[in-house]
Amino acid sequence: MSRKENSNNIPKISIVIPSLNKGNFIESTLASIFSQSYRNFEVIIQDGGSSDQTLDIVNNYLKKYPDMIRCESKKDKGQFSAINAGMRKARGEVLTYINADDVYKRDAFKKVVEGYLNCKDALWLAGYGRMVDKNGKNIAGLSMFYKRLLTCINSYRLLLMVNYLMQPSVFLTRAAYKKFGPFKGTKDFVLEYEMWLKIGRTKMPRIINSDLSSFRMSGENISSKKYKDLLDSDMKVLRKYTVNRIILTLHRVHNSVRSMIVNTL
């Protein structure tokens, strides 16, 4: 049965936001969600017990959109634990998560739903993305160009060589999360790359030919501060899915280049 959009059957998107003391940025994240033209979505905020203005900002949105947003604030075991907790609460047919300092592009949800409805057997969908600094200025243009190119090619072998998918531009079907989830991680990181490799081994994502999000490298977030540790974890994940020495070497070289780029930002 095809996924045809009608007045009684339009897919809901569930957006999980893990947060902890992101008061400087979460307003931009929420604004990018609630300004979307596609309105059948829910927002699930899993806060780790913020002590800054994060919860004040969230409460303002709760007052404005009480039927579209839920928030739980308590100490958790880390970002990946918060994401999985939110995913367990999700009621949508399409699931995703976005960090509390990243933002969605205009009409991102509309484009995702169009892709979902037009590809009845898709397990997941992925678009392009940008990298921005703490002020929202585009950075790492060359890096984003080649990630865009590799996303267009959309090959599992390439995904083993290079983790080219932009996390906030990736959307899973409920069936995919149920079969391949939950997300794995460490105290500091979400290892979404492992999820991508697990699903991709069965089916690569339906590609949406558009920028869907901006990923922020603020200099304050975990990805910025502990990037080398993240890349080391990335290599450990890869070794579970291939023993090909050429692929492992190319991935290691690429990670070294990524590290050098981040150090210049």
VOPAGU-2260 file (C-alpha; in pm, 1 decimal, decimal comma):
REM VOPAGU-2260
SITE   aa  ch    i         X         Y         Z
SITE  MET   A    0       0,0       0,0       0,0
SITE  SER   A    1     148,0     334,7    -105,8
SITE  ARG   A    2     183,8     629,7     128,7
SITE  LYS   A    3     -60,4     878,9     -24,7
SITE  GLU   A    4    -111,4    1201,2     158,8
SITE  ASN   A    5    -470,2    1296,5     225,4
SITE  SER   A    6    -662,5    1490,8     485,2
SITE  ASN   A    7    -686,6    1187,3     713,7
SITE  ASN   A    8    -343,2    1038,1     662,0
SITE  ILE   A    9     -52,2    1278,9     668,4
SITE  PRO   A   10     257,7    1147,9     840,8
SITE  LYS   A   11     362,8    1294,2    1172,9
SITE  ILE   A   12     729,4    1382,6    1224,1
SITE  SER   A   13     868,7    1331,1    1574,3
SITE  ILE   A   14    1167,5    1553,7    1655,2
SITE  VAL   A   15    1366,5    1463,4    1965,8
SITE  ILE   A   16    1590,5    1732,6    2113,7
SITE  PRO   A   17    1851,3    1630,0    2372,9
SITE  SER   A   18    1959,9    1936,3    2568,8
SITE  LEU   A   19    2177,6    2043,3    2856,9
SITE  ASN   A   20    2251,2    2410,2    2923,9
SITE  LYS   A   21    2194,0    2520,8    2564,2
SITE  GLY   A   22    2021,2    2845,7    2652,1
SITE  ASN   A   23    2237,4    3040,4    2407,0
SITE  PHE   A   24    2111,1    2837,7    2109,5
SITE  ILE   A   25    1791,4    2643,2    2179,7
SITE  GLU   A   26    1572,0    2941,1    2090,3
SITE  SER   A   27    1711,3    2925,5    1734,8
SITE  THR   A   28    1655,4    2549,4    1721,6
SITE  LEU   A   29    1293,3    2574,7    1832,7
SITE  ALA   A   30    1224,4    2873,4    1607,5
SITE  SER   A   31    1352,3    2677,8    1306,8
SITE  ILE   A   32    1107,1    2397,6    1392,3
SITE  PHE   A   33     798,0    2605,0    1463,6
SITE  SER   A   34     848,7    2817,2    1152,0
SITE  GLN   A   35     817,6    2510,5     927,4
SITE  SER   A   36     537,4    2518,6     669,4
SITE  TYR   A   37     457,7    2151,1     736,2
SITE  ARG   A   38     276,3    2143,6    1069,4
SITE  ASN   A   39     208,2    1778,4    1152,5
SITE  PHE   A   40     495,9    1729,3    1393,4
SITE  GLU   A   41     570,9    1687,8    1761,6
SITE  VAL   A   42     873,1    1802,0    1959,3
SITE  ILE   A   43    1007,4    1592,3    2246,1
SITE  ILE   A   44    1271,6    1765,3    2458,0
SITE  GLN   A   45    1483,8    1546,9    2683,8
SITE  ASP   A   46    1674,9    1784,3    2905,8
SITE  GLY   A   47    1954,2    1661,5    3129,5
SITE  GLY   A   48    1876,4    1905,8    3410,7
SITE  SER   A   49    1978,2    2244,2    3270,2
SITE  SER   A   50    2071,8    2517,9    3516,2
SITE  ASP   A   51    2081,3    2805,2    3266,4
SITE  GLN   A   52    1792,6    2971,6    3078,7
SITE  THR   A   53    1718,8    2663,3    2864,8
SITE  LEU   A   54    1403,2    2561,7    3050,5
SITE  ASP   A   55    1268,9    2918,4    3059,3
SITE  ILE   A   56    1291,3    2929,5    2680,9
SITE  VAL   A   57    1132,9    2585,9    2648,5
SITE  ASN   A   58     847,6    2683,8    2881,0
SITE  ASN   A   59     766,5    2981,3    2658,2
SITE  TYR   A   60     717,4    2740,1    2368,0
SITE  LEU   A   61     516,5    2503,3    2585,8
SITE  LYS   A   62     272,6    2785,1    2658,0
SITE  LYS   A   63     239,9    2871,7    2288,2
SITE  TYR   A   64     224,6    2515,4    2152,6
SITE  PRO   A   65     100,7    2290,1    2435,3
SITE  ASP   A   66     -26,7    2022,1    2196,6
SITE  MET   A   67     294,8    2003,1    1991,2
SITE  ILE   A   68     575,4    1997,2    2246,7
SITE  ARG   A   69     665,9    1787,4    2550,5
SITE  CYS   A   70     958,8    1831,2    2783,7
SITE  GLU   A   71    1117,2    1620,9    3055,2
SITE  SER   A   72    1408,8    1754,5    3256,4
SITE  LYS   A   73    1610,4    1519,5    3472,7
SITE  LYS   A   74    1962,3    1386,1    3499,9
SITE  ASP   A   75    2035,0    1120,6    3238,0
SITE  LYS   A   76    2321,1     895,8    3125,8
SITE  GLY   A   77    2426,1    1117,5    2838,0
SITE  GLN   A   78    2308,6    1240,9    2502,3
SITE  PHE   A   79    2239,8     902,0    2344,7
SITE  SER   A   80    2033,1     798,0    2647,0
SITE  ALA   A   81    1825,6    1116,3    2618,6
SITE  ILE   A   82    1766,2    1057,4    2247,9
SITE  ASN   A   83    1649,8     700,0    2300,2
SITE  ALA   A   84    1420,3     810,7    2583,2
SITE  GLY   A   85    1263,9    1061,6    2347,7
SITE  MET   A   86    1233,9     807,3    2067,9
SITE  ARG   A   87    1041,0     574,5    2299,5
SITE  LYS   A   88     782,5     850,2    2347,1
SITE  ALA   A   89     759,2     936,6    1977,3
SITE  ARG   A   90     425,8     886,8    1802,8
SITE  GLY   A   91     529,8     983,0    1451,6
SITE  GLU   A   92     580,5     775,9    1139,3
SITE  VAL   A   93     905,1     966,7    1073,6
SITE  LEU   A   94    1161,2    1009,0    1353,5
SITE  THR   A   95    1465,5    1228,6    1390,6
SITE  TYR   A   96    1671,5    1411,0    1648,6
SITE  ILE   A   97    1844,1    1745,8    1642,0
SITE  ASN   A   98    2089,1    1886,1    1892,8
SITE  ALA   A   99    1981,0    2195,1    2084,0
SITE  ASP   A  100    2224,8    2416,9    1894,0
SITE  ASP   A  101    2148,2    2305,2    1535,6
SITE  VAL   A  102    1871,0    2439,1    1311,6
SITE  TYR   A  103    1646,4    2324,1    1028,0
SITE  LYS   A  104    1623,6    2499,2     694,8
SITE  ARG   A  105    1302,4    2648,3     563,6
SITE  ASP   A  106    1051,7    2388,0     436,7
SITE  ALA   A  107    1275,5    2099,7     549,2
SITE  PHE   A  108     982,9    1898,3     690,6
SITE  LYS   A  109     774,3    1950,7     376,9
SITE  LYS   A  110    1057,0    1810,1     163,9
SITE  VAL   A  111    1107,1    1513,3     397,2
SITE  VAL   A  112     738,1    1424,4     389,8
SITE  GLU   A  113     727,7    1452,1      10,5
SITE  GLY   A  114    1018,7    1207,9      -8,9
SITE  TYR   A  115     854,0     975,7     241,4
SITE  LEU   A  116     524,2     969,9      54,4
SITE  ASN   A  117     689,9     917,3    -283,2
SITE  CYS   A  118     903,5     620,2    -177,7
SITE  LYS   A  119     688,2     356,6      -9,9
SITE  ASP   A  120     977,1     120,4      70,8
SITE  ALA   A  121    1225,3     374,1     212,1
SITE  LEU   A  122    1368,6     291,3     554,3
SITE  TRP   A  123    1523,4     634,3     599,0
SITE  LEU   A  124    1575,3     964,7     423,9
SITE  ALA   A  125    1872,2    1200,3     410,8
SITE  GLY   A  126    1934,6    1546,6     271,0
SITE  TYR   A  127    2229,0    1782,5     261,9
SITE  GLY   A  128    2338,5    2022,4     530,9
SITE  ARG   A  129    2562,1    2312,8     617,7
SITE  MET   A  130    2811,7    2369,1     897,1
SITE  VAL   A  131    2788,5    2700,1    1081,2
SITE  ASP   A  132    2977,6    2872,7    1359,5
SITE  LYS   A  133    2832,4    3007,3    1683,0
SITE  ASN   A  134    2701,4    3312,3    1497,4
SITE  GLY   A  135    2528,3    3107,5    1228,1
SITE  LYS   A  136    2785,7    3187,0     958,6
SITE  ASN   A  137    2856,2    2911,7     704,1
SITE  ILE   A  138    3198,7    2752,3     750,5
SITE  ALA   A  139    3393,8    2455,7     609,1
SITE  GLY   A  140    3254,0    2512,6     260,4
SITE  LEU   A  141    3489,4    2270,8      85,0
SITE  SER   A  142    3413,8    1994,8     336,6
SITE  MET   A  143    3040,7    2046,4     290,4
SITE  PHE   A  144    3080,4    2041,0     -89,2
SITE  TYR   A  145    3237,8    1696,2     -98,2
SITE  LYS   A  146    2990,3    1561,4     161,0
SITE  ARG   A  147    2712,6    1682,6     -67,3
SITE  LEU   A  148    2877,2    1507,8    -362,1
SITE  LEU   A  149    2915,1    1177,8    -174,4
SITE  THR   A  150    2554,8    1199,9     -53,2
SITE  CYS   A  151    2446,1    1230,4    -417,0
SITE  ILE   A  152    2637,1     911,9    -502,0
SITE  ASN   A  153    2485,1     739,6    -195,8
SITE  SER   A  154    2688,9     419,0    -182,5
SITE  TYR   A  155    2732,7     187,6     116,4
SITE  ARG   A  156    3099,3     135,7      29,1
SITE  LEU   A  157    3148,0     512,4      30,7
SITE  LEU   A  158    2966,0     538,2     364,1
SITE  LEU   A  159    3215,9     290,4     507,5
SITE  MET   A  160    3502,0     504,7     379,8
SITE  VAL   A  161    3354,4     838,7     482,6
SITE  ASN   A  162    3080,0     924,3     731,1
SITE  TYR   A  163    2934,5    1182,0     492,6
SITE  LEU   A  164    2577,2    1206,7     623,9
SITE  MET   A  165    2479,5    1521,3     815,5
SITE  GLN   A  166    2307,1    1394,4    1129,4
SITE  PRO   A  167    2028,9    1655,7    1162,8
SITE  SER   A  168    1945,9    1602,8     794,0
SITE  VAL   A  169    1874,0    1231,4     849,4
SITE  PHE   A  170    1519,7    1107,6     916,9
SITE  LEU   A  171    1426,3     747,9    1004,5
SITE  THR   A  172    1100,2     566,0     953,2
SITE  ARG   A  173     947,2     418,9    1264,9
SITE  ALA   A  174    1003,5      72,3    1117,1
SITE  ALA   A  175    1375,3     141,6    1073,8
SITE  TYR   A  176    1423,7     264,1    1430,7
SITE  LYS   A  177    1227,7     -30,0    1567,5
SITE  LYS   A  178    1439,0    -278,9    1371,1
SITE  PHE   A  179    1784,9    -120,2    1393,9
SITE  GLY   A  180    1769,8      96,3    1707,2
SITE  PRO   A  181    1828,8     213,6    1965,8
SITE  PHE   A  182    2114,9     458,8    1914,8
SITE  LYS   A  183    2444,1     358,2    2072,8
SITE  GLY   A  184    2684,4     596,6    2238,5
SITE  THR   A  185    2934,8     680,4    2508,1
SITE  LYS   A  186    2915,8     920,4    2799,7
SITE  ASP   A  187    3009,0    1204,1    2564,4
SITE  PHE   A  188    2886,9    1103,8    2218,2
SITE  VAL   A  189    2602,4     964,1    2016,4
SITE  LEU   A  190    2745,0     711,9    1771,4
SITE  GLU   A  191    2486,2     772,9    1501,0
SITE  TYR   A  192    2736,5     641,4    1246,3
SITE  GLU   A  193    2670,5     292,2    1377,1
SITE  MET   A  194    2298,9     337,8    1312,4
SITE  TRP   A  195    2372,3     459,5     958,5
SITE  LEU   A  196    2589,1     153,3     887,8
SITE  LYS   A  197    2334,0     -88,8    1032,0
SITE  ILE   A  198    2048,0      46,9     823,2
SITE  GLY   A  199    2262,7     112,0     516,5
SITE  ARG   A  200    2373,2    -249,9     505,5
SITE  THR   A  201    2007,2    -333,2     431,2
SITE  LYS   A  202    1907,1     -24,3     231,6
SITE  MET   A  203    2068,5     312,5     169,0
SITE  PRO   A  204    1861,5     625,4     239,3
SITE  ARG   A  205    1626,1     796,0       1,1
SITE  ILE   A  206    1814,6    1116,6     -87,0
SITE  ILE   A  207    1637,3    1451,0     -68,3
SITE  ASN   A  208    1810,8    1689,8    -304,3
SITE  SER   A  209    1806,4    1989,2     -72,3
SITE  ASP   A  210    1973,5    2141,3     233,1
SITE  LEU   A  211    1767,3    2040,4     535,3
SITE  SER   A  212    1970,9    2163,7     831,1
SITE  SER   A  213    2270,5    2351,3     965,0
SITE  PHE   A  214    2504,4    2176,2    1208,4
SITE  ARG   A  215    2671,1    2412,8    1453,3
SITE  MET   A  216    3036,9    2395,5    1552,9
SITE  SER   A  217    3026,4    2658,4    1824,0
SITE  GLY   A  218    3351,5    2579,1    1999,9
SITE  GLU   A  219    3142,0    2504,7    2308,9
SITE  ASN   A  220    2970,9    2177,9    2223,4
SITE  ILE   A  221    3099,5    1824,4    2274,0
SITE  SER   A  222    3167,4    1773,7    1904,1
SITE  SER   A  223    3397,1    2075,6    1902,6
SITE  LYS   A  224    3581,3    2009,2    2230,0
SITE  LYS   A  225    3639,1    1635,6    2197,8
SITE  TYR   A  226    3650,1    1588,6    1823,6
SITE  LYS   A  227    3950,3    1356,4    1828,1
SITE  ASP   A  228    3777,5    1124,5    2076,6
SITE  LEU   A  229    3469,6    1126,2    1854,8
SITE  LEU   A  230    3675,4    1023,7    1551,4
SITE  ASP   A  231    3844,2     745,7    1752,2
SITE  SER   A  232    3499,1     613,0    1846,6
SITE  ASP   A  233    3401,8     641,5    1481,4
SITE  MET   A  234    3689,6     408,4    1385,8
SITE  LYS   A  235    3588,2     154,6    1649,9
SITE  VAL   A  236    3239,5     148,0    1501,3
SITE  LEU   A  237    3374,0      99,1    1150,5
SITE  ARG   A  238    3576,5    -207,3    1251,3
SITE  LYS   A  239    3251,6    -383,8    1341,9
SITE  TYR   A  240    3132,4    -355,1     982,5
SITE  THR   A  241    3442,1    -416,2     770,0
SITE  VAL   A  242    3786,6    -573,3     787,6
SITE  ASN   A  243    3885,5    -433,8     447,4
SITE  ARG   A  244    4224,9    -270,6     503,1
SITE  ILE   A  245    4184,9     -27,8     215,6
SITE  ILE   A  246    3854,7      99,8     349,3
SITE  LEU   A  247    3992,6     123,7     702,9
SITE  THR   A  248    4299,6     314,8     581,7
SITE  LEU   A  249    4098,8     557,1     369,0
SITE  HIS   A  250    3860,8     619,5     657,7
SITE  ARG   A  251    4152,1     685,9     894,3
SITE  VAL   A  252    4310,4     930,3     648,8
SITE  HIS   A  253    3980,8    1108,2     602,8
SITE  ASN   A  254    3935,7    1138,3     979,4
SITE  SER   A  255    4280,5    1296,0    1005,3
SITE  VAL   A  256    4181,3    1555,1     747,6
SITE  ARG   A  257    3852,6    1619,2     931,9
SITE  SER   A  258    4045,3    1675,9    1252,3
SITE  MET   A  259    4277,7    1924,9    1084,7
SITE  ILE   A  260    3983,3    2114,6     937,1
SITE  VAL   A  261    3805,7    2137,7    1272,6
SITE  ASN   A  262    4122,6    2262,2    1439,8
SITE  THR   A  263    4133,6    2555,3    1195,5
SITE  LEU   A  264    3773,1    2663,6    1258,6
